[in-house]
Amino acid sequence: MPYPPGQPWPGYGPPAAPPPGGPRGRGRVWLVIGLVAALIVVVGAGGGGAYWWWTGGPSEGGILLEGDGAQIANKIFASDPNAKGDGSDQQLLDAAAVGETVVAVGVEYGSNFSRPLFLVSEDAGKTWQLATVTAADGGDVPLDEHPSYVVASENGWLAVGGVGYDNAVWTSRDGRTWMRQSDASARAFGDNDRVSDIAPTASGFVAVGYTYPGDDYSSRRPVLWRSGDGVSWQRTGTGRLNLPDKDVPDSFDRIAARGNSVLVTGRLPDSEDAAWLSADGGGTWRRVSVPEDENLSSLGAVAATGEGFLLLKRGYGDDLKRYAAVLSSADGRRWTELGRIDAPSAGTGSGWSELVAGDGGYAVVLGAGYDQGSTLFTSQDGRSWRPAGTLPATGSVVSRAGLAIAGTNTVVAGSQPGGGDDDPVLAVAAGGGDAARVNLRTVPDLIHSDHSLADLATAGGTTLAVGSTNANPAIWASDSRARWARADVPAAESEADARESLTTVANGERGWLAAGSAYRSGVSTRPLVLVSEDGRTWQSVGSDEAFRKEEETPLMPYGAAAGPAGYVVVGMDTAEDYAYESAVAWYSSDLRTWRRSSGAGLTGSESEGRRMSDVTAGPFGFVAVGGAEDPMAPEGTNGRPAVWTSPDGAEWSMRAPPLPKGVESAGLDLVASKGNTIVAMGAAEPTDATPDPGGSTGSTSTSTFAYVSADGGKTWAPAPAPGVGSGGGSRQGAEESFVTDVVPSAGGFTAVGAVGSSGGQDVVLWSSPDGRSWEGQQPEGVGLSGPGEQMITGVTPIGEELVGVGYTADHRQQYSTLWRTELP
């Protein structure tokens, strides 16, 4: 089952370009499809069997852990006991406080999805717990989105994401219980908008950031958003900010507000920092002059106080020692130096800074750049400053920090590398003393070990499950389906902070093949390819010359297959500077010697990006599916389905089936074959899709489409695709369903997927005798239906049964699942 496990873009800089050939859903290759009429039969799936069973009470978040259905399988597919870290990235990105209530927000990234983090303390940072998060519509809290910024005022709390295309808004009255607002609240944040900072005002809230057209990240322009209640937002683009042409910055970076006086900073196209002031809550603006000093090179953080505004400028003294000047202004127009922070180990012009003021004093965090340390400074009057420690303790590293003053305590929230992943950091400087780290391992449900089950395959009485644990590749083998054993997988070959995951597995005459990718900071660094004779002892061939490239751009395997001609791995190769993408394939006849395939239809160009998403093998040789851009179609609607054929995997020929009726952009993602019959499925953007009314670019709905070939890939005909109608199931009226895997089975073909939206999805199972008509059913029970997100990511037929692996999760907890049921 093809599945590129790329991390959600964290919101710093431009997102990776989506693959050509059609829309994708939240970083997954799984098909996001609109509702298509189909017969739905609600059934109770068989849940018993010889697997181990791990029981536990229903989770606080509401997901089902007891009853019929799938099995909770965290002990079956256990984490690596020898791993140095948990493998998930937990990042705290911002903090805010009112009185002694302080909230830190962020995200946990895993292989399956990301989830929002809201940590709350009611005793000025001494003890912490996860806040309660609900959805405004009473449904499930979506996953794969997270807050990047949080602010507090006497009138309430607000948190927003940083990336427009995946943004959300959360509000709270007390910081303890948060409500994720409806999608309508975030429509003012367009797909290409980025939020840089937020602040409370006397009349509500103001957020600032930037936007850019299309993929042209260099043409950034400032954007401002205003809201009276944090729920309804009004977007003000560059043209309505009434800024003189010479004063239009690339972006608004920082913001502070005192009443309805709002101060923002940004950077002009010539790289000069500047500041602007609004006296009416962000309606009109004027540029303000900040004292010039040849040693003070850049503006840093800003903050509001009871007396006015504070602003940091960073630079070097005459002796070349680094320092930061704290500037003060009563009205935001006239500035004087209030104090100076000597920071010889931190605070260069390339680093970041945070500044906060409260009843308990003042605090500054200065960073020296990525992975180079940070230091906390505190002050009672803003004039004299003392270092309160390197964060979170001597010898540790914090990358970006949130800063808040709760009572007389200063609270710092951030993250640091540890054991190959990012760990959350909270440090508290009590009463003006030095910062002490909080033990976050004691906070229930905060930290989860990475655990991913992506694909299954069966051959010769052996069943393999592949995925990852603790950010390392993992494979489990079973002979009887009653007990599973972890296979011997070679140690990671990537950088210490890289994530490695297997996403596809196949078997042939010479043994087993598994493939995936190594990732660093959410970007693929190299292919991961493993081979085995028996499925239990594995060797890596990913370092073979065929899988190497000179450019440090993604080279990603998506699918693998084995047939009479040998073995094939397919995927995507990204050109230098991310200019375009090409389809890529590798082949081997014996699993030992690998070569890169060739063919005129593989290499892309700046106007014709291409990718292979999946591959199948049979008497016809190999057939791969994916997408190719049409250079004659308008940008944004130029994705086209593509099919490649090869007798032996060495040389490929491409053909482009016509777009289905009513579709303007599409790509193929899944393929399966039985004999000479081949079924391919993909995601499409209908011609009648409309953008969200509030966004600058908006988003569109998607639907499914499918093709069938009865002659081994020579000719293709459109076919109805699996879909969910309104005839039953626990998610009636849900907006989306999608397919995660399709396999040949005794009765023809079987597909599995889900219906619902992020955070609230139930499993759907389809069957077809020939790939041309599909009948669906929605099984019920643990890991299949109910509150939260249920997903079966890979399936394989074993005799008259279907075995699947996946997960069940909500915004607080997550568990791996193992499912066995009769073939439909």
Secondary structure, 3 states (H helix, E strand, C coil): CCCCCCCCCCCCCCCCCCCCCCCCECCECCCCECCCCCCEEEEECCCCCCCCCCCCCCCCCCCCCCCCECEECCCCCCCCCCCCCCCCEEEEEEEEEECCEEEEEEEEECCCCEEEEEEEECCCCCCCEECEEEECCCCCCCCCCCCCEEEEECCEEEEECCEHHHCCEEEECCCCEEEECCHHHHCCCCCCEEEEEEEEECCEEEEEEEECCCCCCCCCEEEEEEECCCCCCEEECHHHCCCCHHHCCCEEEEEEEECCEEEEEEECCCCCEEEEEECCCCCCCEEECCCCCCCEEEEEEEEECCCCEEEEEEEECCCCCEEEEEEEECCCCCCEEEEEEECCCCCCCCCCEEEEEECCEEEEEEECCCCCCEEEEEECCCCCCEEEEECCCCCCCCCCEEEEEECCEEEEEEEEEECCEEEEEEEEEHHHCCEEECCHHHCCCCCCCCEEEEEEEEECCEEEEEEEECCEEEEEEECCCCCCEECECCCCCCCCCCEEEEEEEEEECCEEEEEEEEEECCEEEEEEEEEECCCCECEECCCCHHHCCCCCCCEEEEEEEEECCEEEEEEEEECHHHCCEEEEEEEECCCCCCEECECCCCCCECCECEEEEEEEEECCEEEEEEEEECCCCCCCCCEEEEEEEECCCCECEEECCCCCCCEEEEEEEEEEEECCEEEEEEEEEECCCCCCCCCCCCCCCCEEEEEEECCCCCCCEEECCCCCCCCCCCCCCCCCEEEEEEEEECCEEEEEEEEEECCEEEEEEEEECCCCCCEEEEEECECCCCCCEEEEEEEEEECCEEEEEEEEECCCCEEEEEEEEECC
